[in-house]
Structures are given as C-alpha cells and as structure tokens.
C-alpha cells in the first residue's frame, strides 16, 4: 500500500456518503449511477491507478454492504478528456 493510499481510503468513505443519496431504492429493478473521476496521466506505460481503484472499489464494496447487487461496471473509454496532466474517466455502475 502506498503512502497516499490511506488518504484515498478515507476520502472514499466521504465519496460514498455523497453517492448514496443518488442510489435508487432496492426494488429488484436495474438502476445505474455514473461517476466521473479525474485520473493522472502516466508516461510509464502500465501503472496501477491507485486513487481511482481505491475509490471506485470502496464505493462498490459499500453498495454491496448495503445489499445492492452489482450487475456490471463499465468504463467509458471513448471520450477521454484531458485537463493538464489528468484525464476524465466515466464509470457506469449498474446495480439492483
């Protein structure tokens, strides 16, 4: 675990608190939530995006702890928008 990973984990709980207000009630139907995340660009080739991984994984884990079923997770890789040295990742979580 990296030096900043603990901070990302703490901020992930705050993120879930923000996200859960948009979750639909558990009614057996499929619903979606779209998350926009800024990620750093790398020139090193393959690199684990720890901030994104920790935050999205934490949100998915909390949803499951709250008895939501994760049906699918999709990443929009067709419209990466860059801003300085970061780019936008759109993550679609389909859940019941």
C-alpha positions as protocol buffer text, in pm:
chain_id: "A"
residue {
  index: 1
  type: UNK
  ca { x: 0 y: 0 z: 0 }
}
residue {
  index: 2
  type: UNK
  ca { x: 138 y: 337 z: -99 }
}
residue {
  index: 3
  type: UNK
  ca { x: 192 y: 641 z: 114 }
}
residue {
  index: 4
  type: UNK
  ca { x: -123 y: 821 z: -5 }
}
residue {
  index: 5
  type: UNK
  ca { x: -349 y: 514 z: -18 }
}
residue {
  index: 6
  type: UNK
  ca { x: -482 y: 565 z: 339 }
}
residue {
  index: 7
  type: UNK
  ca { x: -593 y: 917 z: 246 }
}
residue {
  index: 8
  type: UNK
  ca { x: -769 y: 783 z: -63 }
}
residue {
  index: 9
  type: UNK
  ca { x: -945 y: 521 z: 151 }
}
residue {
  index: 10
  type: UNK
  ca { x: -1067 y: 787 z: 394 }
}
residue {
  index: 11
  type: UNK
  ca { x: -1186 y: 1011 z: 112 }
}
residue {
  index: 12
  type: UNK
  ca { x: -1359 y: 710 z: -47 }
}
residue {
  index: 13
  type: UNK
  ca { x: -1593 y: 684 z: 254 }
}
residue {
  index: 14
  type: UNK
  ca { x: -1683 y: 1050 z: 211 }
}
residue {
  index: 15
  type: UNK
  ca { x: -1742 y: 984 z: -160 }
}
residue {
  index: 16
  type: UNK
  ca { x: -1982 y: 702 z: -80 }
}
residue {
  index: 17
  type: UNK
  ca { x: -2174 y: 931 z: 151 }
}
residue {
  index: 18
  type: UNK
  ca { x: -2214 y: 1167 z: -147 }
}
residue {
  index: 19
  type: UNK
  ca { x: -2301 y: 885 z: -390 }
}
residue {
  index: 20
  type: UNK
  ca { x: -2561 y: 705 z: -177 }
}
residue {
  index: 21
  type: UNK
  ca { x: -2803 y: 995 z: -194 }
}
residue {
  index: 22
  type: UNK
  ca { x: -2842 y: 920 z: -567 }
}
residue {
  index: 23
  type: UNK
  ca { x: -2894 y: 544 z: -532 }
}
residue {
  index: 24
  type: UNK
  ca { x: -3243 y: 422 z: -611 }
}
residue {
  index: 25
  type: UNK
  ca { x: -3435 y: 214 z: -356 }
}
residue {
  index: 26
  type: UNK
  ca { x: -3385 y: -162 z: -374 }
}
residue {
  index: 27
  type: UNK
  ca { x: -3687 y: -272 z: -577 }
}
residue {
  index: 28
  type: UNK
  ca { x: -3550 y: -560 z: -788 }
}
residue {
  index: 29
  type: UNK
  ca { x: -3512 y: -337 z: -1094 }
}
residue {
  index: 30
  type: UNK
  ca { x: -3182 y: -244 z: -1254 }
}
residue {
  index: 31
  type: UNK
  ca { x: -3056 y: 110 z: -1199 }
}
residue {
  index: 32
  type: UNK
  ca { x: -2740 y: 299 z: -1291 }
}
residue {
  index: 33
  type: UNK
  ca { x: -2510 y: 554 z: -1139 }
}
residue {
  index: 34
  type: UNK
  ca { x: -2246 y: 738 z: -1342 }
}
residue {
  index: 35
  type: UNK
  ca { x: -1929 y: 850 z: -1166 }
}
residue {
  index: 36
  type: UNK
  ca { x: -1682 y: 1097 z: -1315 }
}
residue {
  index: 37
  type: UNK
  ca { x: -1325 y: 1071 z: -1191 }
}
residue {
  index: 38
  type: UNK
  ca { x: -1010 y: 1258 z: -1280 }
}
residue {
  index: 39
  type: UNK
  ca { x: -702 y: 1041 z: -1318 }
}
residue {
  index: 40
  type: UNK
  ca { x: -337 y: 1127 z: -1362 }
}
residue {
  index: 41
  type: UNK
  ca { x: -166 y: 1062 z: -1692 }
}
residue {
  index: 42
  type: UNK
  ca { x: 139 y: 838 z: -1694 }
}
residue {
  index: 43
  type: UNK
  ca { x: 425 y: 800 z: -1935 }
}
residue {
  index: 44
  type: UNK
  ca { x: 550 y: 484 z: -1767 }
}
residue {
  index: 45
  type: UNK
  ca { x: 327 y: 250 z: -1966 }
}
residue {
  index: 46
  type: UNK
  ca { x: 137 y: 14 z: -1735 }
}
residue {
  index: 47
  type: UNK
  ca { x: 73 y: 161 z: -1392 }
}
residue {
  index: 48
  type: UNK
  ca { x: -192 y: 90 z: -1129 }
}
residue {
  index: 49
  type: UNK
  ca { x: -418 y: 392 z: -1089 }
}
residue {
  index: 50
  type: UNK
  ca { x: -436 y: 358 z: -712 }
}
residue {
  index: 51
  type: UNK
  ca { x: -662 y: 657 z: -638 }
}
residue {
  index: 52
  type: UNK
  ca { x: -924 y: 551 z: -895 }
}
residue {
  index: 53
  type: UNK
  ca { x: -900 y: 184 z: -794 }
}
residue {
  index: 54
  type: UNK
  ca { x: -938 y: 251 z: -422 }
}
residue {
  index: 55
  type: UNK
  ca { x: -1223 y: 499 z: -461 }
}
residue {
  index: 56
  type: UNK
  ca { x: -1434 y: 303 z: -712 }
}
residue {
  index: 57
  type: UNK
  ca { x: -1370 y: -25 z: -532 }
}
residue {
  index: 58
  type: UNK
  ca { x: -1470 y: 129 z: -199 }
}
residue {
  index: 59
  type: UNK
  ca { x: -1794 y: 264 z: -346 }
}
residue {
  index: 60
  type: UNK
  ca { x: -1879 y: -78 z: -495 }
}
residue {
  index: 61
  type: UNK
  ca { x: -1795 y: -253 z: -166 }
}
residue {
  index: 62
  type: UNK
  ca { x: -2017 y: -13 z: 34 }
}
residue {
  index: 63
  type: UNK
  ca { x: -2302 y: -63 z: -212 }
}
residue {
  index: 64
  type: UNK
  ca { x: -2273 y: -439 z: -162 }
}
residue {
  index: 65
  type: UNK
  ca { x: -2258 y: -399 z: 217 }
}
residue {
  index: 66
  type: UNK
  ca { x: -2584 y: -206 z: 183 }
}
residue {
  index: 67
  type: UNK
  ca { x: -2735 y: -505 z: -2 }
}
residue {
  index: 68
  type: UNK
  ca { x: -2715 y: -365 z: -354 }
}
residue {
  index: 69
  type: UNK
  ca { x: -2631 y: -622 z: -619 }
}
residue {
  index: 70
  type: UNK
  ca { x: -2368 y: -501 z: -866 }
}
residue {
  index: 71
  type: UNK
  ca { x: -2476 y: -619 z: -1210 }
}
residue {
  index: 72
  type: UNK
  ca { x: -2195 y: -464 z: -1415 }
}
residue {
  index: 73
  type: UNK
  ca { x: -1930 y: -192 z: -1414 }
}
residue {
  index: 74
  type: UNK
  ca { x: -1843 y: -18 z: -1739 }
}
residue {
  index: 75
  type: UNK
  ca { x: -1575 y: 238 z: -1814 }
}
residue {
  index: 76
  type: UNK
  ca { x: -1627 y: 491 z: -2091 }
}
residue {
  index: 77
  type: UNK
  ca { x: -1301 y: 491 z: -2281 }
}
residue {
  index: 78
  type: UNK
  ca { x: -1434 y: 662 z: -2591 }
}
residue {
  index: 79
  type: UNK
  ca { x: -1432 y: 1016 z: -2466 }
}
residue {
  index: 80
  type: UNK
  ca { x: -1126 y: 1069 z: -2250 }
}
residue {
  index: 81
  type: UNK
  ca { x: -1100 y: 1441 z: -2194 }
}
residue {
  index: 82
  type: UNK
  ca { x: -766 y: 1573 z: -2081 }
}
residue {
  index: 83
  type: UNK
  ca { x: -710 y: 1863 z: -1847 }
}
residue {
  index: 84
  type: UNK
  ca { x: -345 y: 1944 z: -1785 }
}
residue {
  index: 85
  type: UNK
  ca { x: -184 y: 1621 z: -1673 }
}
residue {
  index: 86
  type: UNK
  ca { x: -513 y: 1444 z: -1588 }
}
residue {
  index: 87
  type: UNK
  ca { x: -796 y: 1285 z: -1783 }
}
residue {
  index: 88
  type: UNK
  ca { x: -1161 y: 1214 z: -1714 }
}
residue {
  index: 89
  type: UNK
  ca { x: -1278 y: 856 z: -1657 }
}
residue {
  index: 90
  type: UNK
  ca { x: -1651 y: 788 z: -1660 }
}
residue {
  index: 91
  type: UNK
  ca { x: -1758 y: 480 z: -1468 }
}
residue {
  index: 92
  type: UNK
  ca { x: -2108 y: 341 z: -1502 }
}
residue {
  index: 93
  type: UNK
  ca { x: -2223 y: 108 z: -1225 }
}
residue {
  index: 94
  type: UNK
  ca { x: -2533 y: -99 z: -1300 }
}
residue {
  index: 95
  type: UNK
  ca { x: -2697 y: -227 z: -983 }
}
residue {
  index: 96
  type: UNK
  ca { x: -3013 y: -378 z: -837 }
}
